[in-house]
Amino acid sequence: MNGSTDNLLPVVTPHGTACTDSSGKGHAHGADEGCCSAPPTSAACQTSSLPEGATELNADEEQMIEALRSVIDPELFVNIVDLGLVYTITQGDEGRVQVEMTLTSPSCPAGPQIVHQAKTALEQLPGVNEAKIRLVMSPPWSPARMTDDARDKLGIF
């Protein structure tokens, strides 16, 4: 997993903190924990919480990200995580997950296939009963959202 994962934040966890460590890797802390050995008020941290009544899932953040990495854009042959298409992953109650993501273009012909594969990949995880994929076009996708690995595969320097 080389390259930045800034495109994955924020992953929302119940009453916890989503942050980025010095390597650019996104992860979460509990409500009483600091961020990367820094106080929760660190500029690198953003505190976020789930809607009222939400509970944690058996699937953790890294498992969901890895599941979404199995979804490959059929035109670019790069996974949707490294392309920077995934904006947020929210864990809800009763095994529900909602993903906000975008496409490389609003008229992407592979859009329905990508959405279906993302939903299927998440629903195969333990504790995920339902995955909803919400396509958003704001902010618009740009190559700046890609990881270094994705840029290398596509020859973008």
Residue, then its C-alpha position, 0 to 999 in steps of 0.5 A: m500500500n504505497g502512496s497517499t490515502d488522503n482520499l479516504l478521509p473521513v472514515v466516520t467511526p462512532h464518537g471517535t476521531a479520523c485522522t491522517d498520520s505522518s505517512g498520509k495513512g488514514h485511520a481512526h482513534g477512540a473518543d478518549e484517544g489522541c491523534c497519533s500521540a498528539p492531543p485530539t485538537s491536533a490540526a491533523c485530526q478531524t473529530s466526527s461522529l455517527p448519526e444518533g443510534a449508530t454502532e460499530l460494525n465487525a468490519d473495521e476501516e482497513q477491511m472496508i478499504e481493502a474490500l473497495r480496493s478489489v473494485i477495479d475501474p474497467e477502463l483504467f485497470v486501477n482500483i477505485v481507492d487508489l484512483g481517489l474515487v472514494y470520498t467517505i465511508t460511514q458505518g451505521d447501525e444494524g450493519r449498514v455502511q454508506v459510501e460516498m464516491t465519485l466517478t472519473s467523469p459524470s458520464c462514465p459508462a462503467g459507473p453502474q458496474i463500479v457501483h454494483q461491485a463496490k456494494t457487493a465487495l462491502e456486503q461480503l464483509p462480516g457484519v456488513n448487512e447492507a452497503k449503500i453507494r452514493l454517487v456525488m459529483s462535488p467535489p469533482w474528481s481530479p488526478a490529484r486525488m490518485t495515489d502515487d501507485a495509481r499515477d505510476k500505473l497510468g504514467i502520470f507524473 
